[in-house]
């Protein structure tokens, strides 16, 4: 049995249900693997750990993979397993119709603040909607991933990048009326996806292991989609601590999240092409990169 470590993109949460389902049902074991889930400390660069061989596989979002690869970090996307909805979270009580209504001085919560990435993307969405907001007009707020808290506490006016299955479900559960301006509606490639990645070295030297990992994971995703209620039960039976502080909210998040898993693990190469161009346009990536450099579809077929 070979132990493999999967680096999560965030703390353990319902996004990771299929991996627990596959593990609980012995699918990894049947492929000769023992799965270990690893939660990253705050601000830890999982993809760099992956490239250094400290992890076997890692979850990330495409918006992180493209700039990392452009910086020469040798990691590759091997499968997509979730495609949700995401964008700018805003309070509906403000009466805004589109991002064009955002004015200079608007306070934006986003992980990585005060770095320019979040501000650039929100400004791009505002301009696409017909506004003239620039990144320099936006005041950065750093409440990390706690978008809803930032809005409810009055520390920020809007938040980015927020997801329907987390922040919007949470907002409505807490009686705070919020909605999303979604990426694809305002000129941003739809990178609201979670993908699996491996280092180039892992793919070159242990392709069989990569295939075994993907095959077991696929079965977990398929089972989750076919019987979502049991999948959620398995997840919380394995990790009851995930829901112990906010059981009703986590139940709602899990119930919503299972709708977004994708049994077809193939990656969206056309979206990636648009994303590469988008990152270059907004100076989010350092050097030119091609989709073929950072995706490998052979394992998801």
Buried (B, 14 or more C-beta within 10 A) or exposed (E): EEEBBBBBBBEBBBBBBBBBBBBBBEBBBEBEBEBEBBBBEEEEEBBBBBBEEBBBBBBBBBBBBBBBBBEEBBBBBBBBBBBBBBBBBBBEEEEBEBBBBBEEEBBBBBBEBEEBBBBBBBBBBBBBBEBEBBBEBBBBBBBBBBBBBBBBEEBBBBBBBBBBBBBBBBBBBEEBEBBBBBBBBBBBBBBBBBBBBBBBBBBEEBBEBBBBBBBBBBBBBBBBBEBBEEBBEBBBEBBEEBBEEBEEBBBBBBBBBBEBBBBEBEBBEEBBEBBBEBBBEBEBBBEEBEBEBBBBBEBBE
